[in-house]
Amino acid sequence: MTASERELAEQLNLRLRHVVLMLRQVSADQTVTPQQLSVLSSLEHGPRRMTELAAEHGVRLPTMTAQINRLERDGLVTRGRDGADARVVTVRLTGTGRDRLIDGREQRLAFLADRIAHLTDEERARVAAALPAFDKLLGGP
């Protein structure tokens, strides 16, 4: 790693931290935590195995189980079994969970759109131009 790569990594790390903290603050009045919203988002396209959720979120299975317990208690998810293997626990988003996810996402998007509105046209264009590099950096398409 070169010194310039390390410096860029440090600067990116700092800015990502600020983004995460800023989005947590804007979500502070939500009835679900940002971490819970993230789990709900993972379920948006259908049921998932508990082990998959834990791996995706970088936590151990007991930690994910505790998170799912809270979401289930609040009626945001339901548990089920895999049809092919009854030992496998799956988690599905409920209608209420989907509503909370949409509300949380809309709150974040409104906040970000407001911040973006304060940028100049040139700054918005630079942010937009950087998105493909972010996708590549984060392992996306």
Residue pairs with C-beta under 8 A, 6 or more apart in sequence:
1 9
12 137
23 34
23 108
23 111
24 34
26 107
26 108
26 111
27 33
27 34
27 37
27 104
27 107
27 108
30 37
30 100
30 103
30 104
30 107
31 74
31 100
32 40
32 71
32 74
32 76
32 100
32 104
35 57
35 67
36 67
36 70
36 71
36 76
37 100
37 101
37 104
37 105
38 57
39 53
39 57
39 64
39 67
39 68
39 71
39 77
40 71
40 76
40 77
40 93
40 97
40 98
40 100
40 101
40 104
41 101
41 105
42 48
42 53
42 56
42 57
43 53
43 77
43 91
43 92
43 93
43 97
44 93
44 98
44 101
46 92
47 80
47 90
47 91
47 92
48 90
48 91
49 82
49 88
49 89
49 90
49 91
50 61
50 64
50 65
50 68
50 89
50 90
50 91
51 61
51 88
53 64
53 68
53 91
54 60
54 61
54 63
54 64
57 64
59 67
68 77
68 79
68 91
71 77
71 97
72 78
72 79
74 96
75 94
75 96
75 97
76 93
76 94
76 96
76 97
76 100
77 91
77 92
77 93
77 94
77 97
78 91
78 92
78 94
79 89
79 90
79 91
79 92
80 89
80 90
80 91
80 92
81 87
81 88
81 89
81 90
82 88
82 89
82 90
93 101
116 124
116 127
119 127
134 140
135 141
